[in-house]
Amino acid sequence: MHATRITVALLACLTLSACGMAKAARTGGQTFDKYGCMARDFKSQPPCEPAEAAASGP
């Protein structure tokens, strides 16, 4: 019975941490896109496509 509680608690913690990691990865990707578009502008390269700029918004 005690092992079952530990297993359930461990699975709950793993599930919550996986959700947090997914959110961090999504946020990191959006930030990378945003600064990638800014870098293109800084290097005098063609600007991002409107779809790229919209995807990298807030």
N, C-alpha and C positions, 0 to 999 in steps of 0.2 A: 504494500500500500504506500509506503514512504517513497519507494523508487518511482512509483507512478506520478506522485506529486512533483518530484524533482524533474522527471521527464517532461511533464506538462509545462512547468515553469521554464525549463530550458528551451523548449520549442516556442513558447511565447516570446522569450527574449530574442531568439534568433529571428522570428518573424518581424518584430519591431525594428531590429537593427537592419534587416534587409530593406525595409521601407525607407528608413533614414538614408541608407546608402544610395538607393535609387533616386531619391530626391536630390541628394548632393551631386550625383552624376548628371542629372538633368540640368540642374542649376549651373554646374560647371561647364557643360556643353553650351548653354545659352550665353554665358559670359565669354567663352572662347570665341563664339561666332561674333558677338558684339565687338570685341576688341580686334578681331581679324578684319572686320570691315573698316574700323578706324585706322588700322595699320595700312590697309590698301590706300586709303586717302592720304595718309602721311607720306607714303612712298611714291605718290603721284601716279598710282596705277588706276586703271578704270574702277569706278565705284561699284559697290555691290549691286546686284540686281534688286529691284523692289521687293521681290519675294524673300530674298535673303535678309534684307534690312528689316522687313516686318517680322521675320522669324527671330531675329536677334534683339527684338525690342524688350521692354521691361518685363 
